[in-house]
Amino acid sequence: MKNRFFVYWILLLLTAVPALCPAANSLVQLETSYGIITIQLYDDKAPVTVANFLEYVNSGFYDDLIFHRVVKDFVIQAGAYDADLNDPNLGSGDPNYFQDPNWTLDPYFYHAPGESIINESTNGLKNVRGTVAMARKTDPNSANSQFFINLKANTTLDRATATDKVGYCVFGEVISGMDVVDAIAAVTTKTIKNASDTYKLENVPVTPVLIELATEYNPITITKAKVKAGKSRNPATDSFLARGTMVADPNELLTPTDITVRLVLPDGSVLLEKTIENAVLPAGKTRYKYTGSDPGIKRLELNLAKHTFEVLLKNVDLGGLKESVIWEMQIGDYFGLGAADEDLINGRKAIPIRLAQGYIDSLQVKTYRFVSNLKAASTERYSLTISGSLATAVNNPDLAGKEVTIKWGTKSFTIPSGITGLQKKGTRQVYLYQRDTITSGLTKAVFDLDNLSYAIYLKRTSLSAPPQDFYLKFETVTGSYFEETVSVAAP
């Protein structure tokens, strides 16, 4: 494995992300010019393909290569070219095959020197959205270095439905970073031809999309993760707790070794970075414990015999944390990665919305009351009270007189702009809309930005029963809007 400075424990709060990866499966992270893509490999389902892929990863082969083929609603593909091959007019750098008028190599399936591998498409894995598979020539067993990520369910690539009855071997799945994959899939592409206009490479991004670094990590299983928001940002009073299992060599701490940790958001923003210098196991022991007094690492425990860990961060600023956070650590040459989904973080409780305030827009529904008056003669027989929390990327927006759009499913309601709309109450950041003369529709709305809360009251109107999407939009500053949607489940 390549020597890499940090280990990543990614705590994924997105419901779209799959659950924890089995510890037996390898993990690879692609740091691209568009963001980070984390891939879980299926060692048990495609052992030859995974071993081949990891050999390229750990040799550094993929570093500084590009996604050279981007086909919307199909795949993004990499593993063959560096950025020089994107432009036939470049005269420096690595050899540019497109400048050669006699170049006849099939550009879609150029492979680095190395043996081709057998096609393991009999493993039963399908080319669904987010899966990673090997590219190849028409020869079923010609896969080498190129791989692609499926943007949708490509059934024509599956063994059972492929025209060649062989298909393409799936050997992994993106467990974090599909938003990055989708961003790459949306780039503008072009066609490049060789000097004699006899061969061409299509669907090449106009601006190179680089794989800056490909790294393998050891899997870590996080069994508990907890985030708390403090009452103060200055000084910071937030806290973070994580515990789980990891397999690290006790020899890493037999001699004084630095342990470096970072807490990072997916966009690369660093929330915390600390180094424990000269960490060492007590003689004859396999358990290491660190207790700190400064803001940051309050406690770090590693039981290298039982393969468990626990970390507690106190008095840190977790501002901006909404959907995921990355925990990075290095213990000598040990590196690992683990994932926890939204069901694990804080149990069934939502991430404290106060962490999002001033950084990102966020909307949560805490309670709702949906009432049906079946005795009413018309269809406008439903009432809804819905309340919860919201945070705005803009601090202390002035909502007085701002138009607000509210949607419940397909039904839309509007708080008008101007003096008949939201009005500020007193000196606090509390805004009220109330129409005492209206007996149906949107009758009242309260936005308490000091306490990051809201309440909406709809009476005697036409509504559909949950589950429904709840939508809220308003202008925070000129030209910028809060616009969020939350799915509300049935009771």
C-alpha positions in Angstrom: 0.0 0.0 0.0 1.3 3.5 -0.8 2.4 5.6 2.2 -0.3 8.2 2.6 -0.4 10.8 5.4 -4.0 10.4 6.6 -6.6 7.8 7.2 -10.3 8.6 6.5 -13.2 7.6 8.7 -16.1 9.0 6.7 -19.3 9.5 8.6 -22.0 9.6 5.9 -25.2 11.2 6.9 -26.9 11.0 3.5 -29.8 8.6 3.2 -28.8 7.9 -0.4 -25.5 6.4 0.7 -25.4 2.6 1.4 -24.9 1.3 4.9 -21.6 0.2 6.5 -19.2 -1.6 4.3 -18.2 -5.1 5.4 -14.8 -5.1 7.0 -13.6 -7.8 4.6 -13.9 -5.6 1.5 -11.2 -3.2 0.4 -11.7 0.5 0.0 -10.2 2.9 -2.4 -10.5 6.7 -2.5 -10.1 8.7 -5.7 -9.2 12.3 -5.1 -10.3 14.1 -8.3 -10.3 17.7 -9.4 -14.0 17.6 -8.8 -14.0 16.1 -5.3 -13.6 12.8 -3.5 -15.0 9.5 -4.7 -14.9 6.5 -2.3 -15.2 3.0 -3.7 -16.0 -0.2 -1.9 -14.5 -3.2 -3.7 -16.0 -6.7 -3.8 -13.0 -8.8 -2.9 -15.1 -11.9 -2.5 -17.1 -11.5 -5.7 -14.3 -10.5 -8.0 -11.0 -11.4 -6.4 -8.9 -11.3 -9.6 -10.3 -8.0 -10.7 -9.9 -6.4 -7.3 -6.3 -7.6 -7.0 -5.6 -6.2 -10.4 -7.2 -2.8 -9.6 -5.4 -2.5 -6.3 -2.1 -3.2 -8.0 -2.6 -0.2 -10.2 -3.8 1.9 -7.3 -0.9 1.1 -5.0 1.7 1.5 -7.8 0.5 5.1 -8.3 -0.5 4.3 -11.9 -3.9 6.1 -11.7 -2.4 9.2 -10.1 -2.7 12.2 -12.5 -4.7 10.3 -15.1 -7.9 11.7 -16.4 -11.5 10.6 -16.9 -11.1 10.5 -20.7 -14.5 9.3 -21.6 -17.7 10.9 -20.2 -21.0 9.8 -21.8 -24.0 11.4 -20.2 -26.6 8.9 -18.9 -24.1 6.1 -19.4 -20.6 6.0 -17.8 -17.5 8.0 -16.9 -14.3 6.1 -17.7 -10.7 6.4 -16.7 -7.5 4.5 -16.5 -5.6 5.2 -19.7 -4.6 8.8 -20.4 -3.1 11.7 -18.7 -4.1 15.3 -19.4 -1.6 15.8 -22.3 -3.6 13.4 -24.5 -6.6 15.8 -24.2 -5.1 18.3 -26.6 -3.6 17.3 -30.0 -1.8 20.7 -30.2 0.3 20.1 -27.1 4.0 19.6 -28.0 5.4 19.0 -24.5 5.0 16.6 -21.7 4.3 12.9 -22.3 4.1 11.5 -25.8 0.9 12.7 -27.5 -0.4 9.8 -29.6 -2.9 12.1 -31.4 -0.1 14.0 -33.0 1.1 10.9 -34.8 -0.6 10.6 -38.2 0.1 6.9 -38.3 -1.4 6.2 -34.8 -3.9 3.4 -35.2 -4.4 2.2 -31.6 -8.0 1.9 -30.7 -8.4 5.0 -28.4 -11.3 3.6 -26.4 -9.3 0.6 -25.3 -5.8 1.7 -24.9 -4.3 -0.2 -22.0 -1.1 0.3 -20.0 1.5 -2.4 -20.4 0.5 -5.4 -18.3 -1.3 -8.7 -18.5 -5.0 -8.8 -19.2 -7.2 -10.5 -16.6 -10.0 -13.0 -16.8 -13.6 -11.6 -17.0 -15.4 -12.3 -13.7 -18.8 -11.2 -15.0 -20.2 -14.5 -13.8 -20.2 -13.1 -10.2 -23.9 -12.1 -10.4 -23.2 -8.3 -9.9 -25.1 -6.0 -12.2 -24.1 -2.7 -13.8 -26.5 -0.6 -11.8 -26.0 3.1 -11.0 -22.9 3.8 -8.9 -21.2 0.4 -9.6 -17.6 0.2 -10.9 -16.7 -2.2 -13.7 -13.8 -3.0 -15.9 -13.6 -1.7 -19.5 -12.3 -4.2 -22.1 -11.9 -4.9 -25.9 -14.1 -7.3 -27.7 -12.0 -10.1 -26.3 -13.9 -11.0 -23.1 -10.7 -11.4 -21.2 -8.9 -8.3 -22.2 -9.5 -6.0 -19.2 -6.4 -4.3 -17.9 -6.3 -0.8 -16.3 -9.4 1.0 -17.6 -12.5 1.1 -15.4 -15.8 2.9 -15.6 -18.5 4.1 -13.2 -22.1 3.5 -14.2 -24.4 6.6 -14.2 -27.5 4.5 -14.5 -28.6 0.9 -14.7 -26.9 -0.3 -17.9 -28.5 -3.7 -18.4 -26.8 -4.1 -21.8 -23.5 -4.5 -19.9 -24.8 -7.3 -17.7 -23.8 -10.8 -18.6 -27.4 -12.1 -18.7 -28.6 -9.4 -21.1 -25.4 -8.4 -23.0 -25.4 -9.0 -26.8 -22.1 -10.9 -26.5 -23.5 -13.0 -23.6 -20.4 -12.1 -21.6 -20.9 -8.6 -20.3 -18.6 -6.4 -18.1 -17.3 -7.4 -14.7 -18.6 -5.3 -11.8 -16.1 -5.3 -9.0 -17.0 -2.3 -6.8 -19.5 0.4 -5.9 -19.3 4.1 -5.0 -20.3 4.5 -1.4 -19.5 8.2 -1.1 -19.2 10.8 -3.8 -21.9 10.1 -6.3 -22.5 13.9 -6.3 -18.9 14.1 -7.6 -19.6 11.4 -10.2 -22.7 13.3 -11.4 -20.7 16.6 -11.6 -18.1 14.9 -13.8 -20.9 13.4 -15.9 -22.2 17.0 -16.6 -19.0 18.4 -18.0 -18.7 19.6 -21.6 -16.9 17.1 -23.9 -15.3 17.2 -27.3 -13.9 14.9 -30.0 -10.1 14.6 -30.5 -8.6 13.2 -33.8 -5.2 12.1 -34.7 -3.1 14.2 -37.2 -4.3 12.3 -40.2 -7.9 12.4 -39.1 -8.2 8.6 -39.2 -8.8 7.9 -35.6 -10.6 9.8 -32.9 -11.4 9.9 -29.2 -14.9 11.0 -28.5 -16.6 12.3 -25.3 -13.3 13.8 -23.9 -13.9 16.5 -21.2 -12.9 19.9 -22.6 -11.3 20.7 -19.3 -9.3 17.7 -18.0 -10.9 15.9 -15.0 -8.0 14.6 -13.1 -7.6 11.7 -10.7 -5.1 13.5 -8.5 -4.5 10.6 -6.2 -5.8 7.1 -5.8 -5.3 5.5 -2.4 -6.2 2.1 -0.8 -7.4 2.2 2.8 -8.1 -0.5 5.5 -11.7 -0.8 6.3 -13.0 0.4 9.7 -16.4 -0.3 11.1 -18.0 2.6 13.1 -20.5 1.2 15.6 -21.5 4.5 17.2 -21.2 8.2 16.3 -22.5 11.2 18.1 -22.4 14.9 17.4 -23.5 17.7 19.8 -23.8 21.4 19.1 -22.7 23.7 21.8 -24.3 27.0 22.7 -21.4 29.1 21.6 -19.3 29.4 18.4 -16.8 31.7 20.1 -15.3 30.0 22.0 -16.3 26.7 20.3 -18.2 24.2 22.4 -19.3 21.5 20.0 -18.3 17.8 20.5 -17.9 14.7 18.5 -17.7 11.0 19.6 -17.0 7.9 17.5 -16.3 4.3 18.4 -15.9 1.1 16.5 -13.5 -1.6 15.3 -10.3 -1.4 13.4 -7.4 -3.8 12.8 -4.0 -2.2 13.3 -0.6 -3.7 14.0 0.4 -3.2 17.7 4.0 -2.9 16.4 3.1 0.6 15.1 3.1 1.9 18.6 6.0 -0.1 20.1 8.3 2.9 19.5 7.3 6.6 19.8 5.0 7.3 16.9 3.1 10.5 16.0 -0.7 10.1 15.6 -2.1 12.8 13.4 -5.8 13.4 13.1 -8.1 15.8 11.2 -11.8 16.4 11.1 -12.8 17.5 7.6 -15.9 18.3 5.7 -16.4 16.7 2.2 -15.5 20.0 0.5 -12.1 19.9 2.1 -12.8 22.4 4.9 -10.7 21.4 7.9 -12.7 21.6 11.2 -9.8 20.3 13.3 -6.2 19.1 13.0 -4.2 17.8 15.9 -1.0 15.7 16.3 -0.3 13.5 19.3 3.5 13.4 19.4 5.5 10.4 20.4 2.6 8.1 21.2 3.8 4.7 22.5 2.2 1.6 24.1 3.0 0.9 27.7 5.4 -2.0 28.1 3.7 -5.3 27.6 0.3 -3.7 26.8 -1.8 -3.5 23.7 -4.0 -0.6 24.8 -3.1 3.0 24.2 -5.0 5.9 25.9 -4.5 9.6 25.4 -6.2 12.3 27.5 -6.0 15.9 26.4 -6.9 19.2 28.2 -6.8 21.6 25.3 -9.7 22.1 22.9 -9.6 19.2 20.4 -8.8 15.6 21.4 -10.3 15.1 24.8 -9.8 11.3 24.7 -8.4 8.7 22.2 -8.4 5.0 23.1 -7.0 2.2 20.9 -7.2 -1.4 22.0 -5.0 -3.1 19.5 -5.7 -6.6 20.9 -9.5 -6.3 20.7 -9.3 -4.1 17.6 -11.4 -1.3 19.0 -11.2 2.5 19.1 -12.9 5.4 20.7 -12.3 9.1 20.1 -13.9 12.1 21.9 -13.5 15.7 20.7 -14.5 18.5 22.9 -14.8 22.2 22.5 -14.4 22.1 18.8 -16.2 24.1 16.0 -18.2 21.7 13.9 -19.9 24.6 12.0 -20.9 23.6 8.5 -21.5 19.9 9.3 -24.8 18.9 7.7 -24.5 15.7 5.8 -21.1 14.2 6.3 -17.8 14.6 8.1 -14.5 12.9 7.5 -12.3 11.8 10.4 -8.6 11.3 9.3 -5.9 9.6 11.3 -2.4 8.2 10.8 -0.7 5.7 13.2 2.6 5.0 11.7 2.0 3.2 8.4 -1.6 2.2 9.2 -4.5 3.8 7.3 -8.2 2.9 7.3 -11.6 4.1 6.3 -15.1 3.4 7.7 -18.6 4.7 7.0 -21.7 5.3 9.1 -25.1 6.2 7.6 -27.8 8.5 8.9 -29.4 5.8 11.0 -26.2 5.4 13.0 -25.3 9.1 13.6 -27.0 10.3 16.8 -29.3 7.2 16.6 -32.7 8.4 15.4 -32.0 12.0 16.2 -31.2 14.5 13.5 -27.8 16.2 13.3 -28.1 19.5 15.3 -29.2 22.1 12.8 -27.3 24.8 14.7 -24.1 23.4 13.2 -25.4 24.5 9.8 -26.3 28.0 10.7 -24.1 30.6 8.9 -22.6 27.9 6.6 -25.3 26.1 4.6 -29.1 26.0 4.2 -30.8 23.2 6.0 -34.4 22.3 6.8 -35.8 19.7 9.3 -39.4 18.7 10.1 -39.8 17.8 13.8 -43.6 17.5 14.2 -46.7 17.8 12.1 -50.4 17.4 12.6 -52.6 16.4 9.6 -56.3 16.6 10.3 -59.2 15.6 8.0 -62.7 16.8 8.5 -64.7 14.2 6.6 -68.0 15.9 7.3 -67.0 18.9 5.2 -69.0 19.2 2.0 -66.1 20.3 -0.2 -62.7 18.9 -0.9 -61.1 21.7 1.2 -61.4 19.7 4.4 -57.8 19.2 5.5 -55.7 21.1 8.0 -52.0 20.9 8.6 -49.7 22.3 11.3 -46.0 21.6 10.6 -43.0 22.8 12.6 -39.3 22.2 12.8 -35.9 23.7 12.5 -34.1 25.6 9.7 -30.6 27.1 9.2 -29.5 29.6 6.6 -26.1 30.0 5.0 -26.6 33.8 5.4 -26.4 34.9 9.0 -29.4 36.9 10.3 -31.3 37.4 7.1 -34.0 40.1 7.2 -37.3 38.4 6.2 -39.5 41.4 6.7 -41.7 41.8 3.6 -40.0 38.9 1.8 -42.1 36.6 -0.3 -42.2 33.0 0.9 -43.2 29.9 -1.1 -44.5 26.9 0.8 -45.4 23.5 -0.8 -47.0 20.4 0.6 -46.7 17.8 -2.2 -48.1 19.5 -5.3 -50.1 22.1 -3.4 -48.5 25.6 -3.2 -49.0 28.5 -0.8 -47.5 32.0 -0.9 -46.8 34.6 1.8 -46.9 37.8 -0.2 -44.1 40.3 -0.3 -44.6 43.8 1.3 -46.5 45.0 4.3 -49.2 42.2 4.0 -46.5 39.6 4.4 -43.9 38.7 7.0 -43.4 41.3 9.7 -40.6 41.5 12.3 -41.8 41.3 16.0 -39.8 43.5 18.3 -36.0 43.4 18.3 -35.5 39.7 18.0 -35.2 37.8 14.7 -38.8 36.7 14.8 -41.0 37.1 11.8 -44.8 36.6 11.8 -47.4 36.2 9.1 -51.0 36.0 10.3 -54.3 36.6 8.5 -57.1 36.6 11.1 -59.7 37.3 8.4 -58.8 34.2 6.4 -60.4 31.0 7.5 -58.8 28.7 4.9 -55.5 28.1 3.2 -52.3 29.6 4.7 -53.4 31.4 7.9 -50.2 31.7 9.9 -46.5 31.3 9.7 -43.7 32.0 12.3 -40.0 32.1 11.6 -37.9 32.4 14.7 -34.3 32.8 13.4 -32.9 33.3 16.9 -34.0 29.8 17.8 -33.7 28.4 14.2 -37.3 27.3 14.2 -40.5 27.7 12.1 -44.2 26.8 12.3 -46.7 26.8 9.4 -50.5 26.6 9.8 -52.7 25.6 6.9 -56.5 25.3 7.5 -59.5 24.0 5.6 -57.7 23.4 2.3 -57.1 20.8 -0.3 -54.2 18.6 0.8 -52.9 15.1 0.3 -52.1 12.9 3.2 -48.5 12.1 4.0 -46.0 10.9 2.9 -45.4 14.1 1.0 -42.5 16.5 0.2 -42.4 19.8 2.2 -40.8 22.7 0.4 -39.8 26.1 1.6 -38.3 29.0 -0.4 -37.5 32.6 0.5 -34.9 35.3 -0.3 -32.1 35.7 2.2 -30.2 38.5 0.6 -30.7 40.1 -2.8 -30.4 37.4 -5.4 -29.8 34.5 -3.0 -32.5 32.1 -1.9 -33.1 29.6 0.8 -34.7 26.6 -1.0 -35.0 23.3 0.7 -37.2 20.2 0.4 -37.8 17.6 3.1 -39.7 14.3 2.7 -42.3 13.8 5.4 -43.1 10.2 6.2 -46.5 8.8 7.0 -47.2 8.4 10.7 
